[in-house]
Amino acid sequence: MSTRLAYFGPPGTNAEEAALVYIGEDTDSFELVPISTITGIARAVQSGGADAGIVPIENSLEGSIPETLDLLIHSEKPLFIHAEVVRPINFYLLAKPGVKPEDIKAIRSIPIAVAQCRSFIEKTYPDARIEAALSTAAAVEDVMKRDDAAAIANKRAGDLYGAVALAELIQDRSPNHTRFVIMAPEDHAPTGDDRTSVAFGFESEDRPGQLVSALNEFSTRRINLTKIESRPSKERLGTYIFLADVVGHRAQEPLKEALEVIEKSCSFFRVLGSYPRYRPSE
């Protein structure tokens, strides 16, 4: 039976490219299922409509994807990070064949793609309307019906929908990378080269040293902390959930002990998953 892997679709998105990289040559074992929202992907995994789902979680230019983080943190039925894939992101300005650069009055894409190309837009099309789309691929599909609009998307979307490139590599900076994670009902078994993502919060944010004390449990055990950030707790203003990525697997020492100690001091604690660290050469 094939593994049903939901992705942020339709075909032609960067998420689909990441899914294809994750699958590799094992195409017969997977069925790709396009879903138009990140929340929809999470619900499909939780309901059994998909076995796993691949979603963006972090971009090197714009930072973390709040929708993905909030689903992992607050979902009543827990979701876990099972794997990760990091992809270079290159954006093109795509339009229907025959449309000229001077014809463009509107630019369509998802907000984060627009944000990653802000300098190009302000310099080249300062008066263009910015129109939101459900995905970069959907934006290309939409502008193929118009003579006054272009889409920001990847080259694959242009090839799939028959669009032409009015401009290439329009992202503000290169390299531009997005980290994708595979969400599943359970995380990954230890591989010897793992990363663990954890979310935690404290009942009172006013007591000095709470966060430092928690992080010290990692440093005293020489556990490498690769990322830390915060998200609103969604309970009241001024309270936060902290998110940390650390090297190691939650089921193995010394990380296992560190997490057990940290959990005792927290009012909220959730391991978001332990999974193999992505290696581009693999």
C-alpha positions as CSV (number, residue, x, y, z in Angstrom):
1,M,0.0,0.0,0.0
2,S,1.3,3.5,-0.9
3,T,2.0,6.1,1.7
4,R,-0.3,9.0,1.1
5,L,1.8,12.2,1.4
6,A,-0.1,15.4,1.4
7,Y,1.6,18.6,0.3
8,F,0.9,22.3,0.0
9,G,-0.5,22.2,-3.6
10,P,-1.5,22.2,-6.4
11,P,1.3,20.7,-8.5
12,G,4.1,23.2,-9.2
13,T,4.7,24.5,-5.7
14,N,8.0,24.5,-3.8
15,A,6.4,22.1,-1.4
16,E,5.8,19.6,-4.2
17,E,9.4,19.9,-5.2
18,A,10.4,19.2,-1.6
19,A,8.1,16.2,-1.5
20,L,9.7,14.8,-4.6
21,V,13.1,15.2,-3.1
22,Y,11.9,13.5,0.1
23,I,10.5,10.6,-1.9
24,G,13.6,10.3,-4.1
25,E,13.5,7.2,-6.3
26,D,10.9,5.5,-4.2
27,T,8.0,6.9,-6.2
28,D,6.0,3.6,-6.3
29,S,5.7,3.7,-2.5
30,F,4.1,7.1,-2.3
31,E,0.9,8.8,-3.5
32,L,1.2,12.6,-3.6
33,V,-2.0,14.4,-2.4
34,P,-2.2,18.1,-3.1
35,I,-4.1,20.2,-0.4
36,S,-4.5,23.9,-0.7
37,T,-3.8,25.0,2.9
38,I,-1.3,24.0,5.6
39,T,-4.1,23.6,8.1
40,G,-5.9,21.3,5.7
41,I,-2.8,19.1,5.5
42,A,-2.7,18.8,9.2
43,R,-6.3,17.9,9.4
44,A,-5.8,15.3,6.7
45,V,-3.0,13.6,8.7
46,Q,-5.0,13.7,11.9
47,S,-8.1,12.3,10.3
48,G,-6.3,9.5,8.4
49,G,-7.0,11.1,5.0
50,A,-3.2,11.2,4.6
51,D,-0.4,9.2,6.2
52,A,1.9,12.3,6.4
53,G,2.1,15.8,5.2
54,I,5.0,18.1,4.0
55,V,4.7,21.8,4.9
56,P,7.1,24.7,5.1
57,I,8.3,25.7,8.6
58,E,11.1,28.2,8.1
59,N,12.6,30.5,5.4
60,S,16.1,31.9,5.5
61,L,14.8,35.4,4.5
62,E,11.4,35.7,6.2
63,G,11.9,33.4,9.2
64,S,9.4,30.9,10.6
65,I,6.0,30.0,9.2
66,P,3.5,30.8,12.1
67,E,0.7,28.6,10.8
68,T,3.0,25.5,10.8
69,L,4.4,26.3,14.3
70,D,1.0,26.9,15.8
71,L,-0.4,23.6,14.5
72,L,2.5,21.7,16.0
73,I,2.2,23.5,19.3
74,H,-1.5,23.8,19.9
75,S,-3.1,20.9,18.0
76,E,-5.4,18.9,20.3
77,K,-4.4,15.7,18.5
78,P,-0.6,15.9,18.5
79,L,1.3,16.0,15.3
80,F,5.0,15.2,15.1
81,I,7.9,16.2,12.9
82,H,9.0,12.9,11.3
83,A,11.6,14.3,8.9
84,E,12.9,17.5,7.3
85,V,14.0,18.7,3.8
86,V,15.8,21.9,3.0
87,R,15.4,23.3,-0.5
88,P,16.9,26.3,-2.4
89,I,14.1,28.7,-3.4
90,N,14.3,30.5,-6.7
91,F,11.5,32.7,-7.8
92,Y,10.5,33.8,-11.3
93,L,8.0,36.4,-12.6
94,L,5.7,34.4,-14.8
95,A,3.0,35.4,-17.3
96,K,0.9,34.1,-20.2
97,P,2.8,33.9,-23.5
98,G,2.6,37.2,-25.4
99,V,2.2,39.3,-22.3
100,K,5.0,41.9,-22.1
101,P,6.7,43.3,-18.9
102,E,5.1,46.7,-19.5
103,D,1.6,45.1,-19.6
104,I,1.8,44.1,-15.9
105,K,-0.6,45.9,-13.6
106,A,-0.9,43.2,-10.9
107,I,1.3,40.6,-9.3
108,R,-0.1,37.5,-7.7
109,S,1.4,35.0,-5.2
110,I,1.3,34.0,-1.6
111,P,2.3,36.6,0.9
112,I,5.6,35.0,1.9
113,A,6.7,34.7,-1.7
114,V,5.9,38.4,-2.3
115,A,7.9,39.3,0.9
116,Q,10.9,37.4,-0.4
117,C,10.8,39.4,-3.6
118,R,10.0,42.8,-2.1
119,S,13.0,44.7,-3.5
120,F,12.4,43.5,-7.0
121,I,8.7,44.5,-6.9
122,E,9.4,48.0,-5.4
123,K,12.1,48.6,-8.0
124,T,10.5,47.2,-11.1
125,Y,6.7,47.4,-10.5
126,P,6.2,50.0,-7.7
127,D,2.6,50.7,-8.9
128,A,1.5,47.1,-9.4
129,R,-1.4,45.7,-7.3
130,I,-0.4,42.8,-5.1
131,E,-3.0,40.1,-5.2
132,A,-3.0,37.1,-2.8
133,A,-3.2,33.6,-4.1
134,L,-3.7,30.2,-2.3
135,S,-0.3,29.0,-3.6
136,T,2.4,30.1,-6.0
137,A,1.3,27.4,-8.5
138,A,-2.4,28.6,-8.2
139,A,-1.1,32.1,-8.9
140,V,0.4,30.9,-12.2
141,E,-2.7,29.1,-13.1
142,D,-4.7,32.3,-12.5
143,V,-2.6,34.7,-14.5
144,M,-2.7,32.3,-17.5
145,K,-6.2,33.7,-18.0
146,R,-5.1,37.4,-17.9
147,D,-3.2,39.9,-20.0
148,D,-2.4,42.3,-17.2
149,A,-1.0,40.1,-14.5
150,A,2.1,38.1,-13.6
151,A,2.8,35.5,-10.9
152,I,5.7,34.9,-8.6
153,A,6.5,31.2,-8.6
154,N,9.2,28.7,-9.3
155,K,10.3,27.5,-12.8
156,R,8.5,24.2,-12.5
157,A,5.1,25.9,-12.1
158,G,5.9,27.9,-15.3
159,D,6.7,24.7,-17.1
160,L,3.6,22.9,-15.9
161,Y,1.1,25.7,-16.8
162,G,2.8,27.0,-19.9
163,A,3.8,30.4,-18.6
164,V,6.9,32.3,-19.8
165,A,9.4,34.1,-17.5
166,L,9.4,37.9,-17.6
167,A,12.2,37.9,-15.0
168,E,14.3,35.3,-13.4
169,L,15.8,34.8,-9.9
170,I,13.9,37.8,-8.4
171,Q,14.2,36.9,-4.7
172,D,15.8,39.6,-2.6
173,R,18.9,37.5,-1.7
174,S,20.5,34.3,-2.7
175,P,20.9,31.7,-1.4
176,N,17.3,31.6,-0.3
177,H,16.3,28.4,1.4
178,T,13.1,27.0,2.9
179,R,13.0,24.2,5.4
180,F,10.1,21.8,5.1
181,V,9.0,19.2,7.6
182,I,7.1,16.0,7.3
183,M,4.2,16.0,9.8
184,A,3.0,12.6,10.9
185,P,1.2,10.8,13.8
186,E,4.6,9.8,15.2
187,D,8.2,11.0,14.9
188,H,11.3,9.0,13.7
189,A,13.3,6.3,15.4
190,P,16.9,7.2,16.4
191,T,19.4,7.2,13.5
192,G,22.5,8.5,15.3
193,D,22.3,11.9,13.5
194,D,19.1,13.5,14.8
195,R,17.4,16.8,15.7
196,T,14.7,17.3,18.3
197,S,12.2,20.1,18.3
198,V,10.5,21.0,21.6
199,A,8.0,23.7,22.8
200,F,7.7,24.8,26.4
201,G,6.3,27.6,28.5
202,F,6.1,28.7,32.1
203,E,3.2,29.5,34.4
204,S,4.6,32.9,35.3
205,E,6.7,34.9,32.9
206,D,7.7,37.4,35.7
207,R,10.2,35.2,37.6
208,P,13.8,35.9,36.5
209,G,15.9,33.1,35.2
210,Q,13.2,30.7,34.1
211,L,14.3,30.5,30.4
212,V,18.0,30.6,31.3
213,S,17.5,27.7,33.8
214,A,15.8,25.6,31.1
215,L,18.5,26.3,28.5
216,N,21.2,25.5,31.1
217,E,20.0,21.9,31.1
218,F,21.2,21.7,27.5
219,S,24.5,23.5,27.9
220,T,25.6,21.6,31.0
221,R,25.1,18.4,29.1
222,R,26.9,19.8,26.1
223,I,23.8,19.5,23.9
224,N,24.0,21.8,20.9
225,L,21.1,24.3,20.7
226,T,20.6,25.1,17.0
227,K,17.6,27.4,17.2
228,I,15.3,29.2,19.8
229,E,12.4,31.5,19.2
230,S,9.0,32.3,20.8
231,R,5.4,32.3,19.8
232,P,2.4,33.9,21.7
233,S,0.8,31.4,24.1
234,K,-2.7,32.4,22.8
235,E,-3.8,32.5,26.4
236,R,-3.1,36.1,27.3
237,L,-1.1,39.1,26.2
238,G,2.6,38.9,27.2
239,T,2.8,35.1,27.6
240,Y,4.9,33.0,25.3
241,I,5.7,29.5,24.2
242,F,9.4,28.9,23.6
243,L,10.6,26.7,20.8
244,A,14.0,25.1,20.6
245,D,15.8,22.8,18.2
246,V,18.6,20.8,19.7
247,V,20.9,18.1,18.4
248,G,20.0,14.6,19.6
249,H,17.1,12.2,19.9
250,R,14.5,12.5,22.7
251,A,14.8,8.8,23.5
252,Q,18.6,8.9,24.0
253,E,20.9,10.3,26.6
254,P,21.9,13.0,27.4
255,L,18.9,14.7,25.7
256,K,16.4,12.3,27.3
257,E,17.4,13.4,30.8
258,A,17.6,17.1,29.9
259,L,14.0,17.1,28.6
260,E,12.7,15.3,31.7
261,V,14.2,17.9,34.0
262,I,12.9,20.8,31.9
263,E,9.4,19.4,31.7
264,K,9.2,19.5,35.5
265,S,9.6,23.3,35.6
266,C,7.1,24.0,32.8
267,S,3.4,24.6,32.7
268,F,3.4,23.6,29.1
269,F,5.7,21.1,27.5
270,R,5.5,19.3,24.2
271,V,8.2,17.4,22.2
272,L,7.3,18.3,18.6
273,G,9.4,15.5,17.2
274,S,12.8,13.8,16.9
275,Y,13.9,13.2,13.3
276,P,17.0,12.7,11.1
277,R,18.9,15.9,10.3
278,Y,18.7,16.7,6.6
279,R,21.9,16.1,4.7
280,P,21.8,17.4,1.0
281,S,24.2,14.7,-0.2
282,E,21.8,12.0,0.9
